[in-house]
Amino acid sequence: MKTVFISKRAKSINDLPKQAASQNVILRAEDGKEFILAEVDDFDREIELARQNKNLMKYLDERGKEKATIPLEDLEKELGLAV
């Protein structure tokens, strides 16, 4: 994902984020292609950044491949926490 900053001098473009704050905006290019301009909330942005973190994604992939689990009761016994 790429972030593009809008100059204050671009008045017609600066109106678009204001419009997108209340409802999504469809941008239609001269060639007919359409794009959506929508407000991004913090959670969506956080997920996007996490997906770009290669170390985190590698770690999660490795964790997802783990097959063996230890039942809670066995772990409590092993740690001397069993009641």
JOURJO-V459654 format. One record per residue. N is the residue number from 1. RES is the residue in one small letter. SS is DSSP state (helix for helix, strand for strand, loop for the rest). OMEGA is omega in whole degrees, -180 to 180 (* if undefined). NEAR is the number of other C-alpha atoms within 8 Angstrom. Layout:
BEGIN
((N	RES	SS	OMEGA	NEAR) (N	RES	SS	OMEGA	NEAR))
END
This chain:
BEGIN
((1	m	loop	-178	2) (2	k	loop	176	3) (3	t	loop	178	4) (4	v	loop	179	4) (5	f	loop	-176	4) (6	i	loop	178	7) (7	s	loop	177	6) (8	k	loop	-178	6) (9	r	loop	-178	4) (10	a	loop	-173	8) (11	k	helix	-177	7) (12	s	helix	178	6) (13	i	helix	179	8) (14	n	helix	177	11) (15	d	helix	-176	8) (16	l	helix	178	10) (17	p	helix	178	11) (18	k	helix	178	8) (19	q	helix	-178	10) (20	a	helix	178	12) (21	a	helix	-179	9) (22	s	helix	176	6) (23	q	loop	180	7) (24	n	loop	-178	11) (25	v	strand	175	10) (26	i	strand	177	8) (27	l	strand	-179	8) (28	r	strand	179	8) (29	a	loop	180	7) (30	e	loop	-180	5) (31	d	loop	177	4) (32	g	loop	177	6) (33	k	loop	-179	7) (34	e	strand	-179	8) (35	f	strand	179	7) (36	i	strand	173	8) (37	l	strand	-176	11) (38	a	loop	177	10) (39	e	loop	179	8) (40	v	loop	177	6) (41	d	loop	-175	6) (42	d	helix	-177	6) (43	f	helix	178	6) (44	d	helix	-180	8) (45	r	helix	179	9) (46	e	helix	179	8) (47	i	helix	180	8) (48	e	helix	179	8) (49	l	helix	179	8) (50	a	helix	179	9) (51	r	helix	179	9) (52	q	helix	180	7) (53	n	loop	-174	8) (54	k	helix	179	7) (55	n	helix	179	6) (56	l	helix	-180	9) (57	m	helix	178	11) (58	k	helix	179	8) (59	y	helix	-179	8) (60	l	helix	176	8) (61	d	helix	179	8) (62	e	helix	178	8) (63	r	helix	-180	7) (64	g	helix	-180	6) (65	k	helix	-180	6) (66	e	loop	-177	6) (67	k	loop	-174	4) (68	a	loop	173	4) (69	t	loop	178	4) (70	i	loop	177	6) (71	p	loop	-178	6) (72	l	helix	-179	6) (73	e	helix	179	7) (74	d	helix	180	8) (75	l	helix	178	9) (76	e	helix	178	10) (77	k	helix	-178	9) (78	e	helix	-180	7) (79	l	loop	-180	7) (80	g	loop	-178	6) (81	l	loop	-177	7) (82	a	loop	-179	7) (83	v	loop	*	2))
END
